Amino acid sequence: MARGQAKPAAGKKSSVPGPTGTREEMLAYYRQMLLIRRFEERAGQLYGMGLIGGFCHLYIGQEAIAVGVQSIKKPGDQVITGYRDHGHMLACGMDPREVMAELTGREGGSSKGKGGSMHMFSTAADFYGGHGIVGAQVSLGTGLALANKYKANGNVAFTYFGDGAANQGQVYESFNMAELWDLPVVYVIENNQYAMGTSIERASSETHLHKRGHSFRIPGEEVDGMDVMAVKVAAAKAAEHARSGKGPYILEMKTYRYRGHSMSDPQKYRTREEIEEVRKNRDPIEHLQDVLEANGWADEAALKAIDAEVKAIVADAAEFARTSPEPDPSELYTDVYLEVAQ
Amino acid sequence: MTDVLMPALSPTMEEGTLAKWHVKVGDKVVSGDVIAEIETDKATMEVEAVDDGIVEAILVPEGTEEVKVNTPIARLSGEGAVPAAQPVAAPVAAVAAPVLAPPVVIAAAPVEASLEGKTLVKVTLRDALRDAMAEEMRRDDSVFLMGEEVAQYQGAYKVSRDLLQEFGDRRVIDTPITEHGFAGLGVGAAMAGLKPIVEFMTWNFGMQAIDHIINSAAKTLYMSGGQIRCSIVFRGPNGAAARVGAQHSQDYSAWYAQIPGLKVIAPYDAADAKGLLKAAIRDPNPVVFLEHEMLYGQEFEVPDDPDWVVPIGKARIHRQGRDVTLTAHSRMVGLALKAAEILAAEGIEAEVIDLRTLRPLDHETIIESVRKTNRLVTCEEGWGPMGVGAEVIARVLEHAFDDLDAPPVRVCQKDVPMPYAANLEALSLPNVEDIVAAAKAVCYR
């Protein structure tokens, strides 16, 4: 039974909207999004070569969200997400080397090779994971917000989850407490239309996920998650709401993942044409490229230079991830407990 | 020039059939283009280009079966092609080196807390727990209490009595009935540097939150390579309660004591409960603190000392004896002490060891005792299979097999859900007579 359709809007954008930042800012977003795209393509390749094991969930197609939200973050604001986390880490400013080396399970990885693709963290970048249990990050992120309010530090916890996690019970337990206690949290729902192989129409009685906070009195809005500028504007508004003491805010980012749920997904649940349509007409990187060119802020040569720079960074990260040694066997028993201070 | 390699499309794939090429020599490809289809025994999947370039050669024709992963299948050349990292065997760090024995989990050697020379006052277990929380909250602003009915109601079992009045609603937080959610919030707050005490009205309800206790709290330090801390105490009544039936009456000791990354404490008397709860709150690791409802109202002697802290990871010999070792924790310690009195009247001197901490388990104290008594009875309120007694016995067998003069015996709950009927409930729970009988059996008396 098909109910409320929530497909990404079809068709190429008829006009290019005005930019929401300076030339330098817009070029930086372009570079970050391209870095995530090229990084993920390379991760997919390393997976294919057997250098990355287990599960590996790529962020290709969703780059505008992590980059757009990051653009309005203030120092000390936290980010937490699920297992499709590589893009958020790069957006947070983590070194591509330590992210890629964690994917290959090497000592140079951000978790010394002990976490893997789904479990990465960086206290330096205020990135709190990287969580493998669908929906767990929503309660944890709300707890980060509880700590912000407790410490009165003025910070906001950006808590990402997908359309699949949006059906987990603890999401609503967290919504309830977040609004009840006016916690500074922005819930960023990355609605990429598919929870693994189940489309949102087949899994959700209410497919407009920004409405999921209504019974908790949490405001929410739908955002074009393929447009970094729309993401930025919405995230700024939501963060301001949360930071000013008004409590949580929900942003439903309409987006699309180009690749399978994980690397071992044969994708029988959607057509090649559906993917191609989004790639051709709604690609977030090409869209920003159009804006840059329309404003005369970058020509083809400038964009090619960025591409070359990004490719070199990714090649370097892949080489590091390939050559960094496996963790020393003594690491097996470290980081299980912290020592008790006497 | 870049070789396109036969990719692995799943963690287990070793080879596949190159079913179809979507490109031919001379075609231009950009990353993301589908260039080929591969069949495995499970599925047909598309191969996308990672690099930009011109197809210079097709190295494996379509229809080829059993193509090994990482075999070059095509060659790209031209603009934009960045050399692919070549697959190599993972550099193996000293595989031959023996895996190190696990270090002792207790990092700092625990100092025995002694009651000797202390001024002792009579305090109920309930108030000792409250005092521990109050003292630690006075000492450290990052410590706070959250849970159902902990604030305005003053605690479902009155363990948090007067805390709201002293510390206010910032630090004593009434939650909705939402264990999974508020346990997750607590863990998140701990990751951000606070030191939450999360109270479960009973540990039976804590089962709703077990994912956050194990997957989020216990494992994150390890998964983050030591970056993310989680100093948190989960506490509440555990084990048998009176006439509440199967869902409200269960011992979770063995469940949590199995998890690396957690510390698990199950005290018996009020002095240990207070000293260990203070140690748990100060501990930088996640701690599961198992209290017992039937002991809350019982009075014990407690040192009149705000710095009374009992180290985690050290068992306590409650009664010395030479004939048989009785191990127990929580409420069962009281039963074991009563059994020891009965046994003494019959000429059997039992040594009663209160485990106090289940993880890390102080097996040295147990083994030392068994070396003296040569006989062992384990006492627990929970089920026997895969239980605390099973673990105690396994450690004794590993370390003191030759010292045993009789096979050890487990005293535990019968292997059934807790019945409601008074007579069946009593039959299902281990009692003093069971311990006496087991002790006599291992002494061949």
Interface residues (C-beta under 8 A of the other chain):
Chain A: R38 E41 R42 G44 Q45 L46 Y47 G48 M49 G50 L51 G53 G54 F55 I60 Q78 I80 T104 G105 E107 G109 S110 S111 K112 G113 K114 G115 H119 M120 F121 S122 T123 Y128 G129 G130 H131 G132 I133 A136 V138 S139 L140 G141 T142 G143 L144 A145 L146 A147 N148 Y150 K151 A157 G169 Q170 E173 S174 N176 M177 L180 Y258 R259 M263 S264 P266 Q267 K268 R272 R279 D307 K311 A312 V314 A315 A318 E319 R322 T323 P325 E326 P327 D328 P329 S330 L332 Y333 T334 D335 V336 Y337 L338 E339 V340 A341 Q342
Chain B: L5 M6 P7 A8 L9 S10 P11 M13 S31 G32 V34 K42 A43 T44 M45 E46 E48 V50 V69 N70 G80 V82 P83 A84 A85 P87 V88 A90 P91 V92 A93 A94 A97 V99 L100 P102 P103 V105 A107 A108 F144 R170 T175 P176 T178 H180 G181 F182 A183 G184 L185 G186 V187 G188 A189 A190 M191 A192 G193 L194 D211 H212 N215 S216 T220 L221 Y222 M223 S224 G225 G226 Q227 I228 R229 P260 G261 K263 R282 D283 P284 N285 I312
